[in-house]
Amino acid sequence: MAEAYAVTGYVSESVASTIRNEGWVSSGSVVDIRPDREAEDVYVRVASDAVKEVRVGASRGGSTLVQIILKRGASVESVIRHKATAEGLTRFYDPTLARIAAAAVANVIEA
């Protein structure tokens, strides 16, 4: 099997429905994928032109598991959202947030 890079995580059921049809791939849009079902402040942003294949998994609690297979050489954005306050900045040192952020990357898979 060939190796590929993929982003695996969770999106809302409505987003999953849209990307399941793969119509969004040609629209120049982006999708934000959360590495953890409950994480709202950490996500990976993938542009539609970076997508080779979309795999949609099971849904639970309003979230759906997806795996986005990336084109060779594609770029993704890992995002940590926080408030522009002293309290917001301390979140960068939160070990739980660091664990989730570490998962917000593209990984090598067997495609």
C-alpha positions as CSV (number, residue, x, y, z in Angstrom):
1,M,0.0,0.0,0.0
2,A,1.1,3.5,-0.7
3,E,1.6,6.1,2.1
4,A,-0.4,9.3,2.2
5,Y,-1.0,12.1,4.7
6,A,-4.4,12.4,6.3
7,V,-6.2,14.5,8.9
8,T,-8.6,12.5,11.1
9,G,-11.0,14.1,13.5
10,Y,-14.5,15.4,14.1
11,V,-16.9,17.8,12.3
12,S,-20.5,18.6,12.9
13,E,-23.1,16.3,11.3
14,S,-24.1,19.1,8.9
15,V,-20.5,19.6,7.7
16,A,-20.1,15.8,7.4
17,S,-23.2,15.7,5.2
18,T,-21.8,18.4,2.9
19,I,-18.4,16.8,2.6
20,R,-19.8,13.3,2.2
21,N,-21.2,14.5,-1.2
22,E,-17.7,15.9,-2.0
23,G,-19.4,18.9,-3.7
24,W,-17.4,21.2,-1.4
25,V,-14.1,19.9,-2.8
26,S,-14.4,22.0,-6.0
27,S,-15.9,25.1,-4.2
28,G,-12.7,26.6,-2.9
29,S,-13.9,26.3,0.7
30,V,-12.3,25.0,3.9
31,V,-13.3,22.6,6.6
32,D,-12.2,22.8,10.3
33,I,-11.6,19.3,11.8
34,R,-11.4,18.9,15.6
35,P,-9.0,16.3,16.8
36,D,-11.2,15.6,19.8
37,R,-15.0,15.4,19.9
38,E,-15.3,18.0,22.7
39,A,-12.4,20.3,21.6
40,E,-13.8,23.6,20.2
41,D,-10.6,25.7,20.5
42,V,-8.2,23.5,18.6
43,Y,-8.7,22.3,15.0
44,V,-7.0,21.6,11.7
45,R,-8.2,23.7,8.8
46,V,-8.0,22.0,5.4
47,A,-8.7,23.8,2.1
48,S,-10.8,21.9,-0.5
49,D,-8.0,22.1,-3.1
50,A,-5.7,20.1,-0.7
51,V,-8.2,17.1,-0.6
52,K,-7.6,13.9,-2.5
53,E,-10.3,11.7,-0.8
54,V,-12.9,12.1,1.9
55,R,-13.9,9.3,4.3
56,V,-16.9,9.8,6.6
57,G,-17.4,7.6,9.6
58,A,-19.9,7.2,12.4
59,S,-21.8,10.0,14.1
60,R,-22.5,10.5,17.8
61,G,-23.7,13.4,19.8
62,G,-23.8,15.7,16.8
63,S,-20.2,15.0,15.8
64,T,-19.1,12.8,12.9
65,L,-15.7,11.2,12.5
66,V,-14.0,12.1,9.2
67,Q,-10.7,11.3,7.5
68,I,-9.4,13.7,4.9
69,I,-6.8,12.2,2.6
70,L,-4.5,15.0,1.4
71,K,-2.9,15.5,-2.0
72,R,0.9,15.1,-2.1
73,G,2.5,18.3,-0.8
74,A,-0.7,19.8,0.5
75,S,-0.7,22.3,3.4
76,V,-2.9,22.3,6.4
77,E,-3.3,24.8,9.2
78,S,-3.2,23.8,12.9
79,V,-5.2,26.4,14.9
80,I,-5.4,27.1,18.6
81,R,-8.1,29.7,19.3
82,H,-7.9,31.8,22.5
83,K,-9.0,35.1,23.9
84,A,-6.6,38.1,23.7
85,T,-6.4,38.3,27.4
86,A,-3.9,37.2,30.0
87,E,-6.2,34.4,31.0
88,G,-6.5,33.4,27.3
89,L,-2.8,33.3,26.8
90,T,-2.3,31.0,29.8
91,R,-4.2,28.4,27.9
92,F,-1.0,27.8,25.9
93,Y,0.5,26.3,29.0
94,D,-2.5,24.0,29.7
95,P,-1.4,20.4,29.5
96,T,-4.8,19.2,28.3
97,L,-4.8,21.8,25.5
98,A,-1.2,20.8,24.6
99,R,-2.3,17.1,24.3
100,I,-5.1,18.0,22.0
101,A,-3.0,20.5,20.0
102,A,-0.4,17.8,19.4
103,A,-3.0,15.7,17.7
104,A,-4.0,18.6,15.4
105,V,-1.7,17.6,12.5
106,A,-1.7,15.6,9.4
107,N,-0.4,12.0,9.9
108,V,1.0,9.4,7.6
109,I,-1.4,6.5,6.8
110,E,-1.6,3.5,4.5
111,A,-3.9,4.7,1.7
